[in-house]
Amino acid sequence: MSSPLRRTNSRSSPSRHTPNGFRRAHANGFHSPFRNSSDSPTRLIEDFSKVYIDEDKAFRKRLDEQSDEQERLHRQAIEKSKQEHEEIRRSAERAREQLELQMQRLKQIQVEKEQRALESSRREVAEAEAAARQREIEAVRQREEALQQAAAKARELEEAERRIEAQKKQEAEDKAKREADRAREDAEKQAREQREKKAKEEADAKERAAEAAKRAAPPAAQAAQPQQSAPQPQTNGIQASQAQAAAKASTVTVSATTSNGVLVPKGVLTPMQEREAEHKRYLDMHKQLKVMRNDTLEQAKQLGLKNQLGDMRRELKKVMGQMNKVDKAANRQSTMKIKQILTQAAQMQQVMVDVTPYIVSVPSDKLQQGSANTQYPAALLFLLNHFAKALVSQLAQEVARDTLAADPLGILAVTIFAAPEFLFNGHSLIDVLWAKYHKVCPVLFGIYGSPKSPAGRARLGWHVDDGAEVSPQEHYDRMTGFAAGFAALTLRDFTKSKNSSPAPIHLFWTSLARIVSTPNAEQSPTHYIVLSNMLKHSVPRFIAFYGAAALAALRAACVSFPSAGGPVGPSGSGPDSTVLAVQSLPLTWQKDLNLTL
């Protein structure tokens, strides 16, 4: 790099030796005559110019040297700066690399820490789940042991009660025999005394007659001899009671049969063929209700009533969802709202439907009652069908979680289906509800099947309306709600009501008898789930209706029926937990109701 102070031309150029820049040439090789003269002006001028030029040359040389030195210093400074900059850059690169390595290490440490925390959390969750499963298994085992102990205790108590009853019976028979012997002895003693008295009186009369004949010597008069008959022995009170009991027992034997220890009136245990035929009629009706629903919606659409009918259906379902087991006043208000909705539907008579396919429990001749008109408001039938559908849905969901919630729903259902304004020729349309019950819980009507096959599970109610098969736990929950709801529907007292019960109490007895008459080979956990939840909260009302017969039925259902067989548990070494649940019911009633079977 050249210095900015450096000139392009050399300062020692010959042209600079003269003031005008030209070197003077000697003409013809001769010097000026004045050159060697020290006094010549030209010589002085030349010397002065030479001195000036030398000084200027020296000055410029110094300037060039300074410029070169400055350039060298600048170059050194620039090179040093470059080196320092490069060193700083390399230092920064090293710092960046170290920072990246440090960040990578920190990130790796964080990832490892998170992985350890995740693995620890997973281990804790797995351990908690394992502990929960273990606790659950232990609880189930303890519960089963408790139930088995309770069942053994119940059997012991039953055996003790039987022994006590046998002892009491024997004592009563011995006492009755002793009293009968005493009465017979008293009667014989009284008869003997009467005979002795009569003989004495006869002897005394003979003696008096003989004495009178001797004194008066009249003709012997024939003394009259009174005839006294011996008193007949009287049957004491115990014998009379036993005679009445025997007569009653003979009457019961004539009018009833026994199934699995349960006294069942004739006609309850109908042949399976008849039950299957009845079940099929209700299933066909269930299909027909779906057709009716679609037809009614189509006709309502043509008449511009579809939106109104849809609003009524949604309002009906909303009000039903407000029913609860605590606030009876609110439940009465909800019942009134539902009645108002159905009354409005009864007045929508633009579309009518033949009602005979939807009342299958009443013969057609009795249904018509001399009238050929069997038309019924389609809107009312449509909403009654949705009412029954919503009721079944609430039983499967709410009541399955809390069986005490079944009671207000049962009251609501029988109130609606018993209302005179919704009847047809005095007959209730509750068959709409029973059709859905036949679909979801056939066990209540004596229909059974094996849970090991799809067809058998379908016959036990393992399928929902859309045909999908539910899980075992969901099936048991649904059966719990349906059984509790069936008891809440059928065990209702209508003695103080002006309306007739649409679900008479004999339906409960019939269902109970059909369940406990199920052959051992056909029994499944479903039977015991339904039986347990039918009886759990309905014992006081059941006894109020049937009295001593109810106690006998409960004893047979909870003691004799489960002890005769039934499904075994998963381990195969003992009865299923559903069987144990039924066997534990008497202990619960004894504790809560002070009831001993």
KOLMIKOL-59915 format. One line per 3 residues: number of its first residue (from 1); their letters; for each residue z, y, x of C-alpha. Coordinates in nm, 2 decimals. Example, Ala and Ser with C-alpha at 12.3 -4.5 7.8 and 13.67 -1.06 7.14 Angstrom:
! residues 2
1	as	0.78,-0.45,1.23 ~ 0.71,-0.11,1.37
END
This chain:
! residues 597
1	mss	0.00,0.00,0.00 ~ -0.10,0.34,0.15 ~ 0.12,0.64,0.16
4	plr	0.03,0.93,-0.06 ~ 0.08,1.16,0.24 ~ -0.16,0.98,0.46
7	rtn	-0.49,1.15,0.51 ~ -0.81,0.97,0.49 ~ -0.95,1.13,0.81
10	srs	-0.78,1.11,1.15 ~ -0.61,1.41,1.27 ~ -0.75,1.35,1.62
13	sps	-1.11,1.39,1.50 ~ -1.33,1.59,1.76 ~ -1.43,1.83,1.49
16	rht	-1.08,1.96,1.49 ~ -1.09,2.07,1.86 ~ -1.27,2.40,1.77
19	png	-1.17,2.65,1.51 ~ -1.49,2.60,1.31 ~ -1.47,2.23,1.34
22	frr	-1.77,2.18,1.56 ~ -1.74,2.07,1.92 ~ -1.93,2.30,2.14
25	aha	-2.19,2.14,2.35 ~ -2.27,2.27,2.69 ~ -2.62,2.38,2.71
28	ngf	-2.83,2.19,2.96 ~ -2.52,2.03,3.09 ~ -2.37,2.35,3.22
31	hsp	-2.03,2.48,3.13 ~ -1.97,2.84,3.02 ~ -1.92,3.07,3.30
34	frn	-1.59,3.18,3.15 ~ -1.44,2.83,3.11 ~ -1.27,2.81,3.44
37	ssd	-1.15,3.16,3.42 ~ -0.79,3.18,3.33 ~ -0.83,3.52,3.18
40	spt	-1.11,3.41,2.95 ~ -1.03,3.48,2.58 ~ -1.20,3.16,2.49
43	rli	-0.98,2.96,2.72 ~ -0.68,3.12,2.56 ~ -0.81,3.05,2.22
46	edf	-0.88,2.69,2.30 ~ -0.54,2.64,2.46 ~ -0.38,2.80,2.17
49	skv	-0.59,2.58,1.93 ~ -0.50,2.28,2.13 ~ -0.14,2.35,2.11
52	yid	-0.16,2.42,1.74 ~ -0.36,2.11,1.68 ~ -0.12,1.90,1.89
55	edk	0.17,2.04,1.70 ~ -0.01,1.99,1.37 ~ -0.10,1.64,1.48
58	afr	0.25,1.57,1.58 ~ 0.38,1.71,1.26 ~ 0.14,1.51,1.05
61	krl	0.22,1.20,1.26 ~ 0.58,1.25,1.18 ~ 0.49,1.30,0.82
64	deq	0.29,0.98,0.82 ~ 0.56,0.80,1.00 ~ 0.81,0.93,0.74
67	sde	0.57,0.83,0.46 ~ 0.53,0.49,0.61 ~ 0.90,0.45,0.66
70	qer	0.96,0.57,0.30 ~ 0.69,0.33,0.18 ~ 0.86,0.05,0.38
73	lhr	1.20,0.14,0.24 ~ 1.05,0.16,-0.11 ~ 0.89,-0.18,-0.06
76	qai	1.22,-0.32,0.07 ~ 1.40,-0.17,-0.23 ~ 1.14,-0.31,-0.47
79	eks	1.15,-0.65,-0.30 ~ 1.53,-0.64,-0.31 ~ 1.52,-0.54,-0.67
82	kqe	1.28,-0.82,-0.74 ~ 1.51,-1.06,-0.57 ~ 1.81,-0.93,-0.75
85	hee	1.62,-0.94,-1.08 ~ 1.51,-1.30,-1.01 ~ 1.87,-1.39,-0.91
88	irr	1.99,-1.23,-1.24 ~ 1.72,-1.41,-1.43 ~ 1.81,-1.74,-1.27
91	sae	2.18,-1.67,-1.33 ~ 2.10,-1.59,-1.69 ~ 1.90,-1.91,-1.72
94	rar	2.18,-2.11,-1.57 ~ 2.43,-1.94,-1.81 ~ 2.19,-2.01,-2.10
97	eql	2.16,-2.37,-2.00 ~ 2.53,-2.40,-1.96 ~ 2.58,-2.24,-2.30
100	elq	2.33,-2.47,-2.46 ~ 2.50,-2.77,-2.29 ~ 2.84,-2.64,-2.41
103	mqr	2.71,-2.59,-2.76 ~ 2.55,-2.94,-2.76 ~ 2.88,-3.08,-2.64
106	lkq	3.07,-2.89,-2.91 ~ 2.82,-3.00,-3.17 ~ 2.85,-3.36,-3.06
109	iqv	3.23,-3.33,-3.06 ~ 3.21,-3.18,-3.41 ~ 2.97,-3.45,-3.53
112	eke	3.20,-3.72,-3.38 ~ 3.50,-3.55,-3.54 ~ 3.33,-3.54,-3.88
115	qra	3.22,-3.91,-3.84 ~ 3.57,-4.01,-3.75 ~ 3.70,-3.81,-4.05
118	les	3.44,-3.97,-4.28 ~ 3.52,-4.31,-4.15 ~ 3.89,-4.24,-4.19
121	srr	3.83,-4.12,-4.54 ~ 3.62,-4.42,-4.62 ~ 3.88,-4.65,-4.48
124	eva	4.15,-4.47,-4.69 ~ 3.93,-4.49,-5.00 ~ 3.86,-4.86,-4.94
127	eae	4.23,-4.92,-4.87 ~ 4.32,-4.73,-5.18 ~ 4.07,-4.92,-5.39
130	aaa	4.19,-5.25,-5.24 ~ 4.55,-5.16,-5.31 ~ 4.45,-5.05,-5.66
133	rqr	4.27,-5.38,-5.72 ~ 4.56,-5.56,-5.58 ~ 4.80,-5.37,-5.80
136	eie	4.57,-5.43,-6.10 ~ 4.55,-5.80,-6.02 ~ 4.93,-5.81,-5.97
139	avr	4.98,-5.62,-6.30 ~ 4.75,-5.86,-6.48 ~ 4.92,-6.16,-6.32
142	qre	5.26,-6.02,-6.41 ~ 5.14,-5.94,-6.76 ~ 5.00,-6.29,-6.80
145	eal	5.32,-6.43,-6.67 ~ 5.52,-6.21,-6.91 ~ 5.29,-6.32,-7.19
148	qqa	5.32,-6.68,-7.09 ~ 5.70,-6.64,-7.07 ~ 5.70,-6.46,-7.40
151	aak	5.48,-6.73,-7.55 ~ 5.71,-7.00,-7.41 ~ 6.01,-6.80,-7.54
154	are	5.84,-6.77,-7.87 ~ 5.78,-7.14,-7.88 ~ 6.14,-7.21,-7.79
157	lee	6.25,-6.97,-8.06 ~ 6.02,-7.13,-8.30 ~ 6.15,-7.47,-8.21
160	aer	6.50,-7.34,-8.24 ~ 6.42,-7.19,-8.57 ~ 6.27,-7.52,-8.69
163	rie	6.58,-7.70,-8.58 ~ 6.80,-7.45,-8.75 ~ 6.58,-7.46,-9.06
166	aqk	6.59,-7.84,-9.05 ~ 6.96,-7.84,-9.00 ~ 7.01,-7.59,-9.28
169	kqe	6.78,-7.79,-9.50 ~ 6.97,-8.11,-9.42 ~ 7.30,-7.93,-9.48
172	aed	7.17,-7.80,-9.81 ~ 7.05,-8.15,-9.91 ~ 7.39,-8.29,-9.81
175	kak	7.57,-8.02,-10.00 ~ 7.35,-8.07,-10.30 ~ 7.41,-8.45,-10.28
178	rea	7.78,-8.39,-10.25 ~ 7.78,-8.16,-10.54 ~ 7.57,-8.40,-10.74
181	dra	7.81,-8.68,-10.65 ~ 8.10,-8.46,-10.74 ~ 7.94,-8.37,-11.07
184	red	7.86,-8.73,-11.14 ~ 8.21,-8.83,-11.06 ~ 8.34,-8.55,-11.28
187	aek	8.11,-8.66,-11.56 ~ 8.22,-9.02,-11.52 ~ 8.58,-8.92,-11.51
190	qar	8.54,-8.70,-11.82 ~ 8.36,-8.99,-12.00 ~ 8.63,-9.23,-11.89
193	eqr	8.90,-8.99,-12.02 ~ 8.71,-8.95,-12.35 ~ 8.68,-9.33,-12.38
196	ekk	9.05,-9.37,-12.30 ~ 9.14,-9.10,-12.54 ~ 8.92,-9.25,-12.81
199	ake	9.08,-9.60,-12.76 ~ 9.42,-9.45,-12.77 ~ 9.34,-9.26,-13.09
202	ead	9.20,-9.58,-13.24 ~ 9.51,-9.77,-13.14 ~ 9.74,-9.50,-13.28
205	ake	9.54,-9.50,-13.60 ~ 9.57,-9.87,-13.64 ~ 9.94,-9.86,-13.58
208	raa	9.99,-9.58,-13.84 ~ 9.78,-9.78,-14.09 ~ 9.98,-10.09,-14.04
211	eaa	10.31,-9.91,-14.08 ~ 10.18,-9.74,-14.40 ~ 10.07,-10.07,-14.54
214	kra	10.40,-10.22,-14.47 ~ 10.58,-9.94,-14.64 ~ 10.37,-9.88,-14.94
217	app	10.19,-10.21,-14.95 ~ 9.89,-10.04,-15.10 ~ 9.55,-10.18,-15.04
220	aaq	9.46,-10.13,-14.69 ~ 9.27,-9.81,-14.65 ~ 8.99,-9.80,-14.41
223	aaq	9.07,-9.53,-14.17 ~ 8.78,-9.32,-14.07 ~ 8.70,-9.34,-13.70
226	pqq	8.53,-9.03,-13.56 ~ 8.24,-9.10,-13.33 ~ 8.23,-8.89,-13.02
229	sap	7.94,-8.90,-12.78 ~ 7.99,-8.87,-12.41 ~ 7.87,-8.54,-12.26
232	qpq	7.55,-8.55,-12.05 ~ 7.58,-8.45,-11.68 ~ 7.45,-8.09,-11.61
235	tng	7.22,-8.02,-11.33 ~ 7.39,-7.77,-11.09 ~ 7.22,-7.45,-10.97
238	iqa	7.11,-7.59,-10.63 ~ 6.93,-7.88,-10.80 ~ 6.77,-7.64,-11.04
241	sqa	6.64,-7.42,-10.75 ~ 6.51,-7.73,-10.57 ~ 6.34,-7.84,-10.88
244	qaa	6.18,-7.50,-10.93 ~ 6.07,-7.49,-10.56 ~ 5.92,-7.84,-10.60
247	aka	5.73,-7.72,-10.91 ~ 5.61,-7.41,-10.73 ~ 5.50,-7.61,-10.43
250	stv	5.31,-7.85,-10.65 ~ 5.14,-7.55,-10.82 ~ 5.05,-7.40,-10.48
253	tvs	4.91,-7.73,-10.36 ~ 4.68,-7.74,-10.66 ~ 4.56,-7.38,-10.63
256	att	4.53,-7.36,-10.25 ~ 4.42,-7.54,-9.93 ~ 4.55,-7.52,-9.58
259	sng	4.35,-7.41,-9.28 ~ 4.50,-7.40,-8.93 ~ 4.84,-7.36,-9.09
262	vlv	4.74,-7.07,-9.31 ~ 4.76,-7.10,-9.69 ~ 4.42,-7.01,-9.82
265	pkg	4.33,-6.96,-10.19 ~ 4.04,-7.17,-10.31 ~ 3.71,-7.00,-10.27
268	vlt	3.80,-6.81,-9.96 ~ 3.68,-7.07,-9.71 ~ 3.33,-7.08,-9.84
271	pmq	3.08,-7.32,-9.68 ~ 2.91,-7.18,-9.37 ~ 2.57,-7.20,-9.54
274	ere	2.70,-6.95,-9.81 ~ 2.85,-6.72,-9.54 ~ 2.52,-6.72,-9.35
277	aeh	2.32,-6.64,-9.67 ~ 2.56,-6.35,-9.74 ~ 2.53,-6.23,-9.38
280	kry	2.15,-6.24,-9.40 ~ 2.15,-6.04,-9.72 ~ 2.35,-5.76,-9.56
283	ldm	2.14,-5.76,-9.24 ~ 1.82,-5.73,-9.46 ~ 1.99,-5.45,-9.64
286	hkq	2.06,-5.28,-9.30 ~ 1.69,-5.30,-9.22 ~ 1.60,-5.16,-9.56
289	lkv	1.83,-4.87,-9.51 ~ 1.63,-4.76,-9.21 ~ 1.31,-4.78,-9.41
292	mrn	1.48,-4.57,-9.69 ~ 1.59,-4.31,-9.43 ~ 1.24,-4.26,-9.30
295	dtl	1.09,-4.25,-9.65 ~ 1.34,-4.00,-9.78 ~ 1.28,-3.77,-9.48
298	eqa	0.90,-3.79,-9.54 ~ 0.93,-3.71,-9.91 ~ 1.18,-3.43,-9.84
301	kql	0.93,-3.29,-9.59 ~ 0.66,-3.28,-9.85 ~ 0.90,-3.10,-10.09
304	glk	1.02,-2.85,-9.83 ~ 1.37,-3.00,-9.83 ~ 1.38,-3.16,-9.49
307	nql	1.56,-2.87,-9.31 ~ 1.82,-2.85,-9.59 ~ 1.88,-3.22,-9.57
310	gdm	1.91,-3.21,-9.19 ~ 2.16,-2.93,-9.21 ~ 2.37,-3.12,-9.46
313	rre	2.36,-3.43,-9.24 ~ 2.47,-3.23,-8.93 ~ 2.75,-3.06,-9.13
316	lkk	2.87,-3.39,-9.26 ~ 2.89,-3.54,-8.91 ~ 3.07,-3.23,-8.77
319	vmg	3.33,-3.23,-9.05 ~ 3.39,-3.61,-8.99 ~ 3.45,-3.54,-8.62
322	qmn	3.74,-3.31,-8.72 ~ 3.95,-3.59,-8.87 ~ 4.27,-3.66,-8.68
325	kvd	4.58,-3.88,-8.71 ~ 4.83,-3.59,-8.71 ~ 4.73,-3.31,-8.95
328	kaa	4.70,-3.47,-9.30 ~ 4.65,-3.13,-9.47 ~ 4.35,-3.06,-9.24
331	nrq	4.21,-3.41,-9.32 ~ 4.23,-3.33,-9.70 ~ 4.04,-3.02,-9.64
334	stm	3.77,-3.21,-9.44 ~ 3.75,-3.47,-9.72 ~ 3.69,-3.19,-9.98
337	kik	3.41,-3.05,-9.76 ~ 3.24,-3.38,-9.73 ~ 3.27,-3.43,-10.11
340	qil	3.11,-3.09,-10.16 ~ 2.82,-3.18,-9.93 ~ 2.76,-3.52,-10.11
343	tqa	2.80,-3.35,-10.45 ~ 2.52,-3.11,-10.35 ~ 2.31,-3.40,-10.25
346	aqm	2.37,-3.58,-10.58 ~ 2.22,-3.27,-10.75 ~ 1.90,-3.30,-10.55
349	qqv	1.72,-3.53,-10.78 ~ 1.36,-3.44,-10.69 ~ 1.34,-3.77,-10.51
352	mvd	1.49,-4.08,-10.66 ~ 1.52,-4.44,-10.53 ~ 1.58,-4.78,-10.67
355	vtp	1.95,-4.86,-10.59 ~ 1.96,-5.23,-10.65 ~ 1.86,-5.33,-10.29
358	yiv	2.17,-5.14,-10.16 ~ 2.44,-5.30,-10.38 ~ 2.42,-5.67,-10.29
361	svp	2.78,-5.76,-10.38 ~ 2.72,-5.71,-10.75 ~ 2.47,-5.92,-10.95
364	sdk	2.18,-5.72,-11.08 ~ 2.25,-5.79,-11.45 ~ 2.61,-5.65,-11.41
367	lqq	2.47,-5.36,-11.20 ~ 2.23,-5.25,-11.46 ~ 2.48,-5.29,-11.75
370	gsa	2.22,-5.32,-12.01 ~ 2.01,-5.03,-11.88 ~ 1.68,-5.08,-11.70
373	ntq	1.72,-4.75,-11.52 ~ 1.83,-4.82,-11.16 ~ 1.73,-4.48,-11.01
376	ypa	1.97,-4.31,-10.77 ~ 1.94,-3.97,-10.59 ~ 1.77,-4.05,-10.26
379	all	1.94,-3.75,-10.08 ~ 2.28,-3.88,-10.18 ~ 2.20,-4.24,-10.06
382	fll	2.05,-4.09,-9.74 ~ 2.38,-3.90,-9.67 ~ 2.60,-4.19,-9.77
385	nhf	2.41,-4.40,-9.51 ~ 2.47,-4.13,-9.24 ~ 2.83,-4.11,-9.35
388	aka	2.87,-4.49,-9.29 ~ 2.68,-4.46,-8.96 ~ 2.90,-4.18,-8.83
391	lvs	3.21,-4.37,-8.95 ~ 3.11,-4.68,-8.75 ~ 3.03,-4.46,-8.45
394	qla	3.37,-4.30,-8.46 ~ 3.54,-4.64,-8.49 ~ 3.35,-4.76,-8.18
397	qev	3.44,-4.46,-7.97 ~ 3.76,-4.28,-8.09 ~ 3.95,-4.57,-8.25
400	ard	3.86,-4.80,-7.96 ~ 4.07,-4.57,-7.74 ~ 4.35,-4.51,-8.00
403	tla	4.37,-4.76,-8.29 ~ 4.61,-4.53,-8.47 ~ 4.32,-4.30,-8.53
406	adp	4.17,-4.56,-8.77 ~ 4.40,-4.48,-9.06 ~ 4.27,-4.13,-9.15
409	lgi	3.91,-4.26,-9.12 ~ 3.99,-4.55,-9.35 ~ 4.15,-4.31,-9.61
412	lav	3.84,-4.09,-9.59 ~ 3.60,-4.38,-9.64 ~ 3.76,-4.54,-9.94
415	tif	3.81,-4.19,-10.10 ~ 3.44,-4.11,-10.07 ~ 3.31,-4.45,-10.18
418	aap	3.56,-4.46,-10.47 ~ 3.47,-4.12,-10.60 ~ 3.32,-4.15,-10.96
421	efl	3.05,-3.89,-10.89 ~ 2.90,-4.12,-10.62 ~ 2.91,-4.45,-10.81
424	fng	2.62,-4.62,-10.99 ~ 2.72,-4.75,-11.33 ~ 3.08,-4.77,-11.21
427	hsl	2.99,-4.97,-10.89 ~ 3.06,-4.83,-10.54 ~ 2.79,-4.81,-10.28
430	idv	3.03,-4.93,-10.01 ~ 2.79,-5.21,-9.94 ~ 2.61,-4.95,-9.73
433	lwa	2.91,-4.95,-9.50 ~ 2.95,-5.33,-9.51 ~ 2.59,-5.38,-9.41
436	kyh	2.66,-5.19,-9.09 ~ 2.98,-5.39,-9.04 ~ 2.78,-5.71,-9.07
439	kvc	2.56,-5.58,-8.80 ~ 2.82,-5.47,-8.55 ~ 3.12,-5.71,-8.62
442	pvl	3.01,-6.04,-8.78 ~ 3.33,-6.21,-8.68 ~ 3.51,-6.04,-8.97
445	fgi	3.29,-6.23,-9.21 ~ 3.33,-6.57,-9.06 ~ 3.02,-6.56,-8.85
448	ygs	3.06,-6.69,-8.49 ~ 2.85,-6.78,-8.19 ~ 2.89,-6.87,-7.82
451	pks	2.92,-6.57,-7.58 ~ 2.74,-6.79,-7.32 ~ 2.40,-6.74,-7.47
454	pag	2.21,-6.42,-7.58 ~ 2.17,-6.55,-7.93 ~ 2.54,-6.63,-7.95
457	rar	2.63,-6.29,-7.81 ~ 2.41,-6.12,-8.07 ~ 2.59,-6.31,-8.35
460	lgw	2.92,-6.19,-8.21 ~ 2.81,-5.82,-8.22 ~ 2.71,-5.77,-7.85
463	hvd	2.40,-5.57,-7.96 ~ 2.39,-5.21,-8.08 ~ 2.14,-5.06,-8.32
466	dga	1.87,-5.01,-8.06 ~ 1.89,-5.37,-7.96 ~ 2.04,-5.32,-7.61
469	evs	2.32,-5.55,-7.51 ~ 2.64,-5.38,-7.41 ~ 2.88,-5.48,-7.13
472	pqe	3.17,-5.72,-7.20 ~ 3.43,-5.44,-7.17 ~ 3.24,-5.21,-7.40
475	hyd	3.20,-5.50,-7.65 ~ 3.57,-5.56,-7.65 ~ 3.64,-5.19,-7.70
478	rmt	3.40,-5.17,-7.99 ~ 3.55,-5.48,-8.15 ~ 3.90,-5.31,-8.12
481	gfa	3.78,-5.01,-8.31 ~ 3.60,-5.21,-8.58 ~ 3.89,-5.44,-8.64
484	agf	4.15,-5.16,-8.67 ~ 3.90,-4.97,-8.90 ~ 3.86,-5.28,-9.12
487	aal	4.23,-5.31,-9.17 ~ 4.25,-4.93,-9.25 ~ 3.98,-4.97,-9.51
490	tlr	4.10,-5.28,-9.69 ~ 4.48,-5.24,-9.69 ~ 4.49,-4.93,-9.91
493	dft	4.71,-4.90,-10.22 ~ 4.52,-4.77,-10.52 ~ 4.80,-4.84,-10.78
496	ksk	4.86,-4.47,-10.82 ~ 4.50,-4.37,-10.83 ~ 4.28,-4.35,-11.13
499	nss	3.99,-4.49,-10.93 ~ 3.93,-4.85,-10.83 ~ 3.95,-4.95,-10.46
502	pap	3.60,-5.00,-10.32 ~ 3.75,-5.22,-10.05 ~ 4.00,-5.45,-10.23
505	ihl	4.29,-5.60,-10.03 ~ 4.16,-5.96,-10.08 ~ 3.89,-5.88,-9.83
508	fwt	4.15,-5.85,-9.56 ~ 4.31,-6.19,-9.65 ~ 3.96,-6.35,-9.67
511	sla	3.86,-6.21,-9.32 ~ 4.20,-6.33,-9.17 ~ 4.16,-6.68,-9.32
514	riv	3.80,-6.71,-9.20 ~ 3.89,-6.61,-8.84 ~ 4.19,-6.85,-8.82
517	stp	3.98,-7.13,-8.97 ~ 3.72,-7.10,-8.68 ~ 3.69,-7.44,-8.51
520	nae	3.84,-7.45,-8.16 ~ 3.50,-7.52,-8.00 ~ 3.35,-7.21,-8.16
523	qsp	3.64,-6.97,-8.07 ~ 3.57,-6.68,-7.83 ~ 3.77,-6.39,-7.70
526	thy	3.60,-6.18,-7.96 ~ 3.79,-6.37,-8.24 ~ 4.13,-6.29,-8.07
529	ivl	4.04,-5.92,-8.00 ~ 3.95,-5.87,-8.37 ~ 4.25,-6.07,-8.49
532	snm	4.49,-5.88,-8.27 ~ 4.37,-5.54,-8.37 ~ 4.35,-5.63,-8.74
535	lkh	4.72,-5.71,-8.74 ~ 4.87,-5.48,-8.47 ~ 4.95,-5.18,-8.70
538	svp	4.89,-5.32,-9.05 ~ 5.19,-5.56,-9.08 ~ 5.40,-5.34,-9.31
541	rfi	5.12,-5.29,-9.56 ~ 5.01,-5.65,-9.54 ~ 5.37,-5.77,-9.62
544	afy	5.40,-5.50,-9.89 ~ 5.09,-5.65,-10.07 ~ 5.15,-6.03,-10.01
547	gaa	5.52,-6.07,-9.94 ~ 5.63,-6.41,-9.82 ~ 5.27,-6.53,-9.82
550	ala	5.19,-6.26,-9.57 ~ 5.47,-6.38,-9.34 ~ 5.34,-6.73,-9.36
553	alr	4.99,-6.61,-9.27 ~ 5.12,-6.40,-8.98 ~ 5.31,-6.70,-8.84
556	aac	5.00,-6.91,-8.86 ~ 4.77,-6.65,-8.72 ~ 4.99,-6.55,-8.42
559	vsf	5.17,-6.88,-8.35 ~ 4.98,-7.18,-8.49 ~ 4.63,-7.06,-8.44
562	psa	4.64,-6.95,-8.07 ~ 4.86,-7.25,-7.97 ~ 4.60,-7.50,-8.12
565	ggp	4.33,-7.41,-7.86 ~ 4.12,-7.11,-7.79 ~ 3.93,-6.97,-7.49
568	vgp	4.08,-7.01,-7.14 ~ 4.12,-6.74,-6.88 ~ 3.88,-6.68,-6.59
571	sgs	4.08,-6.91,-6.36 ~ 4.05,-7.19,-6.61 ~ 4.42,-7.28,-6.57
574	gpd	4.56,-7.11,-6.88 ~ 4.47,-6.93,-7.21 ~ 4.26,-6.61,-7.20
577	stv	4.44,-6.28,-7.20 ~ 4.32,-6.21,-7.55 ~ 4.50,-6.52,-7.67
580	lav	4.81,-6.41,-7.50 ~ 4.78,-6.07,-7.66 ~ 4.78,-6.23,-8.01
583	qsl	5.08,-6.45,-7.91 ~ 5.28,-6.14,-7.80 ~ 5.24,-5.96,-8.13
586	plt	5.55,-6.12,-8.29 ~ 5.77,-6.00,-8.00 ~ 5.63,-5.64,-8.06
589	wqk	5.70,-5.66,-8.43 ~ 6.05,-5.80,-8.37 ~ 6.12,-5.50,-8.13
592	dln	5.95,-5.23,-8.34 ~ 5.99,-5.35,-8.70 ~ 6.29,-5.59,-8.67
595	ltl	6.06,-5.85,-8.81 ~ 6.11,-6.22,-8.72 ~ 5.84,-6.46,-8.82
END
